Amino acid sequence: MNDLLPPLEERIQKISLGSNPQNLYDPIRYILSLGGKRLRPMLVLLGYNLKKEDPENILDQALAVEVFHNFTLMHDDIMDEAPLRRGKPTVHEKWNNTVAILSGDTMMVKAYDQLLKTDPTLLPLALKKFNTCAVEVCEGQQMDMNFENETSVTEEQYIEMIRLKTAVLIGFSLEYGGLLAGMNEKEQSQLQQVGEKAGIGFQLMDDLLDVYGDQEKFGKQVGGDIASNKKTYLLIKALELANDNQKFELNNWLNRKDFEISEKVNAVKSIYQEIGIYELTQAKMNSYYDQAFAILNTLDAREIGKVELINFFERLMKRDS
């Protein structure tokens, strides 16, 4: 399936956009050109590959989820005031917030253009499922923003937030591939569940990389979650499991208004180390991937397709960016 990545990249560069006004379309070309894992369109192809052997025939449809995903990144970066995306300046930093908002809105429309390439007999269901997914992604983002103003967030609340914000689109990507391949409703639902479980695991690894990743490989500001007091799984578990001294020090850093970012990051990481947060988070991530594999094993599908999807997920589990 890796041989489909080059044609997928080629097709991304050929997406019909526009040229005027230039500062509306250049940011779209810019964010799409930054690369990334192309995780979501690859999952559309892998979902399709579970039933059919010609995933190269649905490259255009698969790009719908990539365009939508990049639209969400463009807007999320504004809300998070993020300076970097895939190691490069974010769109709002390179241009400005107004341009990023409007270009993002245009990307959402372009995602629908790609979806419209779905077989007309499947299109109504594809649109219904996509719209449900898109709304849930927005719900997850709002929950994430709400958490910034809440003094306490539970593990269950956090998992539900990342399910919505990240995992449902990964679930839809697999489900959409299954739909395009002619899977029945039960099989599509199973695929969606596989993607959701793996998507939660994927986000938990992202949380780990934000703290422990290599800046050059990760492509975003390492330690950004700690610096901004973002309520990730790591912080939630640390506050839950810390002893009195550790909790006092954690709260001290959380309440400070004036600090050196590197000093805060190192201090919080030191507490995480004492509690064993890295290992706890990795175990939680693995448990969600295990659930995904268990559901996948019940699916009536081509064995070679299952193997390729499992191999893909296993590479995600070991990634460093």
KEZAMI-931093 format. One record per residue (C-alpha): x, y, z; chain; residue in one letter; residue number from 0. Coordinates in steps of 0.001 Angstrom, whole numbers. Layout:
<pts>
+---------+---------+---------+---+---+-----+
|      c1 |      c2 |      c3 | c | r |   k |
+---------+---------+---------+---+---+-----+
|       X |       Y |       Z | A | A | NUM |
...
+---------+---------+---------+---+---+-----+
</pts>
This chain:
<pts>
+---------+---------+---------+---+---+-----+
|      c1 |      c2 |      c3 | c | r |   k |
+---------+---------+---------+---+---+-----+
|       0 |       0 |       0 | A | M |   0 |
|    2962 |    2365 |     476 | A | N |   1 |
|    3269 |    2496 |   -3304 | A | D |   2 |
|      -1 |    4473 |   -3302 | A | L |   3 |
|    1551 |    7346 |   -1355 | A | L |   4 |
|    3396 |    8919 |   -4352 | A | P |   5 |
|     266 |    8974 |   -6583 | A | P |   6 |
|   -1719 |   10281 |   -3609 | A | L |   7 |
|     769 |   13157 |   -3240 | A | E |   8 |
|     587 |   13822 |   -6984 | A | E |   9 |
|   -3199 |   13963 |   -6852 | A | R |  10 |
|   -3067 |   16404 |   -3907 | A | I |  11 |
|   -1014 |   18816 |   -5995 | A | Q |  12 |
|   -3600 |   18585 |   -8792 | A | K |  13 |
|   -6666 |   19354 |   -6670 | A | I |  14 |
|   -8693 |   22034 |   -8420 | A | S |  15 |
|   -8450 |   25170 |   -6299 | A | L |  16 |
|   -8306 |   28616 |   -7851 | A | G |  17 |
|   -5845 |   31444 |   -8404 | A | S |  18 |
|   -7550 |   34730 |   -7623 | A | N |  19 |
|   -7380 |   36250 |   -5045 | A | P |  20 |
|   -3920 |   34750 |   -4662 | A | Q |  21 |
|   -3819 |   35196 |    -878 | A | N |  22 |
|   -6978 |   33069 |    -557 | A | L |  23 |
|   -5593 |   30053 |   -2415 | A | Y |  24 |
|   -1849 |   30221 |   -1690 | A | D |  25 |
|   -2376 |   29332 |    2012 | A | P |  26 |
|   -4346 |   26234 |     947 | A | I |  27 |
|   -1563 |   25128 |   -1383 | A | R |  28 |
|     937 |   25905 |    1363 | A | Y |  29 |
|    -638 |   23765 |    4089 | A | I |  30 |
|   -1324 |   20887 |    1681 | A | L |  31 |
|    2319 |   21022 |     539 | A | S |  32 |
|    3669 |   20608 |    4080 | A | L |  33 |
|    3278 |   16848 |    3785 | A | G |  34 |
|    2519 |   14795 |    6846 | A | G |  35 |
|    1637 |   11132 |    7130 | A | K |  36 |
|   -1453 |   11372 |    4880 | A | R |  37 |
|   -2900 |    9066 |    7525 | A | L |  38 |
|   -6567 |    9681 |    6768 | A | R |  39 |
|   -6593 |    9228 |    2968 | A | P |  40 |
|   -4360 |    6174 |    3386 | A | M |  41 |
|   -6961 |    4739 |    5769 | A | L |  42 |
|   -9675 |    5301 |    3148 | A | V |  43 |
|   -7547 |    3247 |     743 | A | L |  44 |
|   -6820 |     590 |    3388 | A | L |  45 |
|  -10516 |     327 |    4283 | A | G |  46 |
|  -11358 |    -159 |     606 | A | Y |  47 |
|   -8500 |   -2678 |     289 | A | N |  48 |
|  -10200 |   -4926 |    2835 | A | L |  49 |
|  -12746 |   -5872 |     157 | A | K |  50 |
|  -11315 |   -4840 |   -3230 | A | K |  51 |
|   -7906 |   -4947 |   -4885 | A | E |  52 |
|   -7952 |   -1661 |   -6824 | A | D |  53 |
|   -7668 |    1192 |   -4269 | A | P |  54 |
|   -5869 |    3321 |   -6864 | A | E |  55 |
|   -9322 |    3925 |   -8366 | A | N |  56 |
|  -10529 |    5937 |   -5349 | A | I |  57 |
|   -7608 |    8352 |   -4878 | A | L |  58 |
|   -9779 |   11403 |   -5627 | A | D |  59 |
|  -12432 |   10390 |   -3103 | A | Q |  60 |
|   -9793 |    9629 |    -458 | A | A |  61 |
|   -8509 |   13191 |    -703 | A | L |  62 |
|  -11784 |   14515 |     738 | A | A |  63 |
|  -10676 |   13542 |    4253 | A | V |  64 |
|   -7196 |   15016 |    3776 | A | E |  65 |
|   -8557 |   18375 |    2641 | A | V |  66 |
|  -11039 |   18411 |    5522 | A | F |  67 |
|   -8327 |   17449 |    8022 | A | H |  68 |
|   -6077 |   20282 |    6872 | A | N |  69 |
|   -8990 |   22709 |    7127 | A | F |  70 |
|   -9372 |   21735 |   10789 | A | T |  71 |
|   -5624 |   22156 |   11357 | A | L |  72 |
|   -5662 |   25631 |    9861 | A | M |  73 |
|   -8431 |   26755 |   12207 | A | H |  74 |
|   -7141 |   24825 |   15241 | A | D |  75 |
|   -3743 |   26513 |   14902 | A | D |  76 |
|   -5428 |   29919 |   15137 | A | I |  77 |
|   -7327 |   28913 |   18282 | A | M |  78 |
|   -4210 |   27387 |   19851 | A | D |  79 |
|   -1990 |   30281 |   18711 | A | E |  80 |
|     396 |   27609 |   17446 | A | A |  81 |
|    3573 |   28900 |   15765 | A | P |  82 |
|    4553 |   25698 |   13944 | A | L |  83 |
|    2866 |   23037 |   11865 | A | R |  84 |
|    5014 |   20188 |   10516 | A | R |  85 |
|    8105 |   22205 |   11320 | A | G |  86 |
|    7011 |   25253 |    9297 | A | K |  87 |
|    5201 |   28476 |   10238 | A | P |  88 |
|    1457 |   28000 |   10603 | A | T |  89 |
|    -796 |   29727 |    8076 | A | V |  90 |
|   -1904 |   32467 |   10479 | A | H |  91 |
|    1751 |   33180 |   11307 | A | E |  92 |
|    2839 |   33282 |    7655 | A | K |  93 |
|    -173 |   35371 |    6602 | A | W |  94 |
|   -2637 |   36448 |    9326 | A | N |  95 |
|   -5699 |   35199 |   11209 | A | N |  96 |
|   -8203 |   36638 |    8734 | A | T |  97 |
|   -6564 |   34952 |    5759 | A | V |  98 |
|   -6302 |   31649 |    7656 | A | A |  99 |
|   -9990 |   31706 |    8608 | A | I | 100 |
|  -11187 |   32431 |    5079 | A | L | 101 |
|   -8781 |   29993 |    3408 | A | S | 102 |
|   -9881 |   27349 |    5884 | A | G | 103 |
|  -13524 |   27984 |    5045 | A | D | 104 |
|  -12677 |   27538 |    1359 | A | T | 105 |
|  -10931 |   24244 |    2127 | A | M | 106 |
|  -14115 |   22932 |    3724 | A | M | 107 |
|  -15959 |   23594 |     465 | A | V | 108 |
|  -13162 |   21906 |   -1495 | A | K | 109 |
|  -13513 |   18833 |     725 | A | A | 110 |
|  -17135 |   18565 |    -418 | A | Y | 111 |
|  -15971 |   18870 |   -4041 | A | D | 112 |
|  -13861 |   15753 |   -3515 | A | Q | 113 |
|  -16721 |   13923 |   -1788 | A | L | 114 |
|  -18957 |   14628 |   -4770 | A | L | 115 |
|  -16755 |   12247 |   -6780 | A | K | 116 |
|  -18363 |    9384 |   -4830 | A | T | 117 |
|  -20553 |    6959 |   -6814 | A | D | 118 |
|  -23963 |    8712 |   -7025 | A | P | 119 |
|  -25714 |    5686 |   -5518 | A | T | 120 |
|  -23467 |    5920 |   -2431 | A | L | 121 |
|  -23222 |    9692 |   -2207 | A | L | 122 |
|  -26233 |   10440 |      72 | A | P | 123 |
|  -24993 |    8002 |    2723 | A | L | 124 |
|  -21388 |    9200 |    2351 | A | A | 125 |
|  -22485 |   12811 |    2847 | A | L | 126 |
|  -24631 |   11926 |    5861 | A | K | 127 |
|  -21763 |   10050 |    7527 | A | K | 128 |
|  -19264 |   12795 |    6674 | A | F | 129 |
|  -21524 |   15529 |    8054 | A | N | 130 |
|  -21991 |   13616 |   11318 | A | T | 131 |
|  -18236 |   13219 |   11585 | A | C | 132 |
|  -17535 |   16892 |   10776 | A | A | 133 |
|  -19928 |   18124 |   13470 | A | V | 134 |
|  -18403 |   15755 |   16019 | A | E | 135 |
|  -14918 |   17067 |   15222 | A | V | 136 |
|  -16176 |   20584 |   15998 | A | C | 137 |
|  -17784 |   19331 |   19224 | A | E | 138 |
|  -14465 |   17821 |   20255 | A | G | 139 |
|  -12589 |   21027 |   19524 | A | Q | 140 |
|  -15080 |   23020 |   21605 | A | Q | 141 |
|  -14704 |   20550 |   24480 | A | M | 142 |
|  -10927 |   20950 |   24252 | A | D | 143 |
|  -11297 |   24717 |   24453 | A | M | 144 |
|  -13764 |   24411 |   27355 | A | N | 145 |
|  -11216 |   22354 |   29278 | A | F | 146 |
|   -8895 |   25393 |   29336 | A | E | 147 |
|  -11300 |   27129 |   31728 | A | N | 148 |
|  -12112 |   24112 |   33892 | A | E | 149 |
|  -10143 |   23445 |   37051 | A | T | 150 |
|  -10548 |   19686 |   36772 | A | S | 151 |
|  -11005 |   17264 |   33863 | A | V | 152 |
|  -11480 |   13528 |   34358 | A | T | 153 |
|   -9819 |   10797 |   32338 | A | E | 154 |
|  -13224 |    9794 |   30926 | A | E | 155 |
|  -13955 |   13373 |   29805 | A | Q | 156 |
|  -10559 |   13620 |   28145 | A | Y | 157 |
|  -10945 |   10329 |   26261 | A | I | 158 |
|  -14375 |   11447 |   25013 | A | E | 159 |
|  -12895 |   14756 |   23838 | A | M | 160 |
|  -10119 |   13110 |   21809 | A | I | 161 |
|  -12581 |   10553 |   20471 | A | R | 162 |
|  -14545 |   13416 |   18970 | A | L | 163 |
|  -11740 |   15774 |   18035 | A | K | 164 |
|   -9364 |   13208 |   16498 | A | T | 165 |
|  -10683 |    9654 |   16424 | A | A | 166 |
|  -14038 |   10051 |   14661 | A | V | 167 |
|  -12337 |   11332 |   11478 | A | L | 168 |
|   -9958 |    8375 |   11526 | A | I | 169 |
|  -13001 |    6144 |   12011 | A | G | 170 |
|  -14856 |    7820 |    9148 | A | F | 171 |
|  -11830 |    7430 |    6862 | A | S | 172 |
|  -11853 |    3650 |    7256 | A | L | 173 |
|  -15648 |    3515 |    7111 | A | E | 174 |
|  -15724 |    5596 |    3912 | A | Y | 175 |
|  -13257 |    3230 |    2270 | A | G | 176 |
|  -15458 |     307 |    3249 | A | G | 177 |
|  -18538 |    2077 |    1882 | A | L | 178 |
|  -16797 |    2726 |   -1446 | A | L | 179 |
|  -15801 |    -965 |   -1592 | A | A | 180 |
|  -19405 |   -2117 |   -1145 | A | G | 181 |
|  -19348 |   -3209 |    2491 | A | M | 182 |
|  -22693 |   -3589 |    4223 | A | N | 183 |
|  -23815 |   -1346 |    7092 | A | E | 184 |
|  -22625 |   -3750 |    9793 | A | K | 185 |
|  -19162 |   -4012 |    8242 | A | E | 186 |
|  -18940 |    -238 |    7831 | A | Q | 187 |
|  -19837 |     175 |   11506 | A | S | 188 |
|  -17134 |   -2308 |   12521 | A | Q | 189 |
|  -14574 |    -391 |   10487 | A | L | 190 |
|  -15666 |    2865 |   12055 | A | Q | 191 |
|  -15129 |    1347 |   15513 | A | Q | 192 |
|  -11679 |      55 |   14486 | A | V | 193 |
|  -10742 |    3555 |   13387 | A | G | 194 |
|  -12085 |    5216 |   16525 | A | E | 195 |
|  -10177 |    2916 |   18869 | A | K | 196 |
|   -6979 |    3317 |   16872 | A | A | 197 |
|   -7607 |    7068 |   16651 | A | G | 198 |
|   -7698 |    7400 |   20443 | A | I | 199 |
|   -4431 |    5461 |   20592 | A | G | 200 |
|   -2998 |    7749 |   17904 | A | F | 201 |
|   -3845 |   10888 |   19910 | A | Q | 202 |
|   -2380 |    9439 |   23103 | A | L | 203 |
|     895 |    8906 |   21205 | A | M | 204 |
|     638 |   12504 |   19973 | A | D | 205 |
|     348 |   13622 |   23607 | A | D | 206 |
|    3496 |   11646 |   24436 | A | L | 207 |
|    5414 |   13104 |   21506 | A | L | 208 |
|    4439 |   16639 |   22541 | A | D | 209 |
|    6376 |   16074 |   25757 | A | V | 210 |
|    9049 |   13547 |   24782 | A | Y | 211 |
|    9406 |   13999 |   21008 | A | G | 212 |
|   12292 |   15337 |   18986 | A | D | 213 |
|   11522 |   18928 |   17887 | A | Q | 214 |
|   12848 |   18404 |   14354 | A | E | 215 |
|   10943 |   15164 |   13800 | A | K | 216 |
|    7741 |   16125 |   15621 | A | F | 217 |
|    7274 |   19317 |   13619 | A | G | 218 |
|    5458 |   21180 |   16393 | A | K | 219 |
|    6665 |   22992 |   19488 | A | Q | 220 |
|    7763 |   20219 |   21876 | A | V | 221 |
|    6537 |   20955 |   25397 | A | G | 222 |
|    3777 |   23194 |   24113 | A | G | 223 |
|    1114 |   21282 |   26033 | A | D | 224 |
|    3018 |   21709 |   29292 | A | I | 225 |
|    3716 |   25386 |   28646 | A | A | 226 |
|      22 |   26109 |   28007 | A | S | 227 |
|   -1310 |   23907 |   30855 | A | N | 228 |
|   -3183 |   21804 |   28308 | A | K | 229 |
|   -5194 |   19118 |   30064 | A | K | 230 |
|   -3786 |   16066 |   28324 | A | T | 231 |
|   -3944 |   12473 |   29526 | A | Y | 232 |
|    -434 |   12931 |   30930 | A | L | 233 |
|   -1344 |   15899 |   33122 | A | L | 234 |
|   -4674 |   14414 |   34221 | A | I | 235 |
|   -3012 |   11177 |   35377 | A | K | 236 |
|    -146 |   13063 |   37029 | A | A | 237 |
|   -2567 |   15163 |   39101 | A | L | 238 |
|   -4542 |   12020 |   39969 | A | E | 239 |
|   -1523 |    9946 |   41066 | A | L | 240 |
|     837 |   12579 |   42491 | A | A | 241 |
|    1746 |   12530 |   46171 | A | N | 242 |
|    1282 |   15719 |   48216 | A | D | 243 |
|    4715 |   17151 |   47365 | A | N | 244 |
|    4410 |   16370 |   43662 | A | Q | 245 |
|     889 |   17791 |   43536 | A | K | 246 |
|    2048 |   20978 |   45264 | A | F | 247 |
|    4871 |   21443 |   42757 | A | E | 248 |
|    2628 |   20654 |   39772 | A | L | 249 |
|       9 |   23166 |   40905 | A | N | 250 |
|    2718 |   25723 |   41514 | A | N | 251 |
|    3811 |   25452 |   37874 | A | W | 252 |
|     220 |   25391 |   36628 | A | L | 253 |
|    -567 |   28639 |   38464 | A | N | 254 |
|    2562 |   30564 |   37527 | A | R | 255 |
|    2041 |   33444 |   35113 | A | K | 256 |
|    5697 |   34304 |   34615 | A | D | 257 |
|    8130 |   31496 |   33776 | A | F | 258 |
|   10800 |   30265 |   31400 | A | E | 259 |
|    9195 |   27674 |   29123 | A | I | 260 |
|   12183 |   25317 |   29178 | A | S | 261 |
|   12363 |   25466 |   32974 | A | E | 262 |
|    8657 |   24667 |   33339 | A | K | 263 |
|    8802 |   21848 |   30796 | A | V | 264 |
|   11812 |   20232 |   32489 | A | N | 265 |
|   10270 |   20550 |   35958 | A | A | 266 |
|    6957 |   18987 |   34914 | A | V | 267 |
|    8706 |   16249 |   32937 | A | K | 268 |
|   10704 |   15434 |   36047 | A | S | 269 |
|    7481 |   14912 |   38006 | A | I | 270 |
|    6080 |   12793 |   35172 | A | Y | 271 |
|    9234 |   10684 |   35366 | A | Q | 272 |
|    8817 |   10131 |   39102 | A | E | 273 |
|    5208 |    8988 |   38680 | A | I | 274 |
|    5817 |    6847 |   35571 | A | G | 275 |
|    3489 |    8835 |   33316 | A | I | 276 |
|    5259 |    7848 |   30093 | A | Y | 277 |
|    4731 |    4148 |   30756 | A | E | 278 |
|    1122 |    4658 |   31868 | A | L | 279 |
|     269 |    6603 |   28727 | A | T | 280 |
|    1965 |    4068 |   26475 | A | Q | 281 |
|      35 |    1243 |   28131 | A | A | 282 |
|   -3235 |    3143 |   27643 | A | K | 283 |
|   -2382 |    3736 |   23990 | A | M | 284 |
|   -1594 |      50 |   23469 | A | N | 285 |
|   -4895 |    -966 |   25067 | A | S | 286 |
|   -6856 |    1055 |   22490 | A | Y | 287 |
|   -4908 |    -392 |   19578 | A | Y | 288 |
|   -5523 |   -3872 |   21016 | A | D | 289 |
|   -9260 |   -3120 |   21011 | A | Q | 290 |
|   -9010 |   -1972 |   17391 | A | A | 291 |
|   -7213 |   -5184 |   16367 | A | F | 292 |
|   -9782 |   -7324 |   18199 | A | A | 293 |
|  -12671 |   -5726 |   16299 | A | I | 294 |
|  -10767 |   -5969 |   13006 | A | L | 295 |
|  -10266 |   -9698 |   13541 | A | N | 296 |
|  -14068 |  -10192 |   13603 | A | T | 297 |
|  -14506 |   -8457 |   10236 | A | L | 298 |
|  -15342 |  -10528 |    7164 | A | D | 299 |
|  -12611 |   -9200 |    4876 | A | A | 300 |
|   -9556 |  -10129 |    2794 | A | R | 301 |
|   -6785 |  -11439 |    5057 | A | E | 302 |
|   -4137 |   -9551 |    3107 | A | I | 303 |
|   -6135 |   -6374 |    3659 | A | G | 304 |
|   -6274 |   -7007 |    7406 | A | K | 305 |
|   -2522 |   -7647 |    7547 | A | V | 306 |
|   -1758 |   -4425 |    5670 | A | E | 307 |
|   -4025 |   -2403 |    7973 | A | L | 308 |
|   -2502 |   -3940 |   11118 | A | I | 309 |
|    1012 |   -3245 |    9790 | A | N | 310 |
|       2 |     354 |    9132 | A | F | 311 |
|   -1290 |     798 |   12685 | A | F | 312 |
|    1792 |    -871 |   14158 | A | E | 313 |
|    3996 |    1670 |   12368 | A | R | 314 |
|    1881 |    4454 |   13888 | A | L | 315 |
|    2393 |    2976 |   17353 | A | M | 316 |
|    6167 |    3227 |   16915 | A | K | 317 |
|    6319 |    6606 |   15200 | A | R | 318 |
|    8508 |    9497 |   16350 | A | D | 319 |
|    6652 |   12294 |   14576 | A | S | 320 |
+---------+---------+---------+---+---+-----+
</pts>
